[in-house]
Amino acid sequence: MTATVSDQAHDGIRSLHTYVPGKPIEDLKRELGLDSIIKLASNENPLGTSPRALAALRAFDGDLYRYPDGSGFELKAKIAARHGVEPSCVTLGNGSNDILELAARVFLGPGKNAVVSQYSFAVYPIVARAVNAEVREVPALGSAADMPCGHDLEAIQARIDEHTGVVFLASPNNPTGTWLAAAAVEAFLEAVPATTVVLLDQAYVEYQTSAEQPDVHAWLARFPNLIVTRTFSKIYGMAALRFGYGLSSSDVADYLNRIRQPFNVNMLAMHCAAAALDDDDFIERSIASNTAERSSLVRELTARGLDCLPSQANFITFDCHQASAPLYDALLHEGVIVRPLASYDMPEHLRVTVGTAEENRRFLDALDTVRNSA
Ligand SMILES: *Cc1c(COP(=O)(O)O)cnc(C)c1O
């Protein structure tokens, strides 16, 4: 057979499938002609966007014909001050996904491996395979563990060798909602070879009870191989604008910055993120709403015999004790979009984002309807 350009793609890229995001509301409208739809599929903030960010967006009068500040000087300074680190320790990203990819491109490649936990964020294997690195998936903790389906740090540590470029940890983790105890992560950081990057993805950290949130400031000072990522797509309600950042030693940040696109973060995203950073009121309201609604959802699901994984995030993953794909489809017909987890090898689980009280009620009603008719 004649070779084609496809033969140029390396094995890592050939092994990939396109990431499937939560179903957009517009798609479902088009497909089913429904007009009232709620989306609890992508862990977005049900309270919307930070009002300060929105106000900044409306008042924006910058020069859109000019390139944005590629160094992100002001925003970087603001983030650095917030975390008590030097601006040289901050890397700005087009979403935190950008930082994951930069880390993979710097620290992984052919002959290297990435260690990830089973049931962790789908993007980690994508960015690792994209640079032709091996992905070592470590079985998650069992269902009888204190943290069912959580990361098994001991087993992860055992898979690290001199070729391990990056270990990806998420706490709280998506799609499980499980988290790692700060003391356990600290012991892990102490044990990991200095040549392996530990990337701690904190996309949901704001939703953790404060007593459980690790002091990453102290860790960053101690561990030059640590990268912490944060996003504005979740609690700040800015998923559409695309902004996230990484914190690390300045040496690591220097490498990440060498390979990023010169203008990877757009002007509006930087402008709004700076405003959102001052929106303590919105963050507090978002946390309070999530904490209350999360426990009430857990209670309601549990009362229906649907076992929930422990979650300190803004979503709940629960066991349907039956194939969840038909339930997912039936919920779509009720105008409720959740996330099926078959692609995560959890074919009997669904993940639902904690919504407003009204959205959660509607989700539960729809769930009752589809389960009764199943
Ligand atoms: C949502 C999410 C992110 C955020 O990605 P962005 O690119 O910042 O939108 C990162 N990590 C995990 C685990 C997530 O669930």
The ligand as an SDF file (V2000), in Angstrom:
LIG
                    3D

 15 15  0  0  0  0  0  0  0  0999 V2000
  -11.6470   21.0380   34.5050 C   0  0  0  0  0  0  0  0  0  0  0  0
  -10.3000   20.5350   34.8360 C   0  0  0  0  0  0  0  0  0  0  0  0
   -9.1810   21.2870   34.5160 C   0  0  0  0  0  0  0  0  0  0  0  0
   -9.3240   22.6470   33.9230 C   0  0  0  0  0  0  0  0  0  0  0  0
   -8.9680   22.7190   32.6050 O   0  0  0  0  0  0  0  0  0  0  0  0
   -8.9040   24.1660   31.9410 P   0  0  0  0  0  0  0  0  0  0  0  0
   -8.0260   23.9250   30.7860 O   0  0  0  0  0  0  0  0  0  0  0  0
   -8.2780   25.0930   32.9450 O   0  0  0  0  0  0  0  0  0  0  0  0
  -10.2850   24.5610   31.5870 O   0  0  0  0  0  0  0  0  0  0  0  0
   -7.9400   20.7930   34.8610 C   0  0  0  0  0  0  0  0  0  0  0  0
   -7.8110   19.6310   35.5210 N   0  0  0  0  0  0  0  0  0  0  0  0
   -8.8670   18.9030   35.8590 C   0  0  0  0  0  0  0  0  0  0  0  0
   -8.6730   17.6660   36.6430 C   0  0  0  0  0  0  0  0  0  0  0  0
  -10.1370   19.3290   35.5050 C   0  0  0  0  0  0  0  0  0  0  0  0
  -11.1940   18.5790   35.8270 O   0  0  0  0  0  0  0  0  0  0  0  0
  1  2  1  0
  2  3  1  0
  2 14  2  0
  3  4  1  0
  3 10  2  0
  4  5  1  0
  5  6  1  0
  6  7  2  0
  6  8  1  0
  6  9  1  0
 10 11  1  0
 11 12  2  0
 12 13  1  0
 12 14  1  0
 14 15  1  0
M  END
$$$$
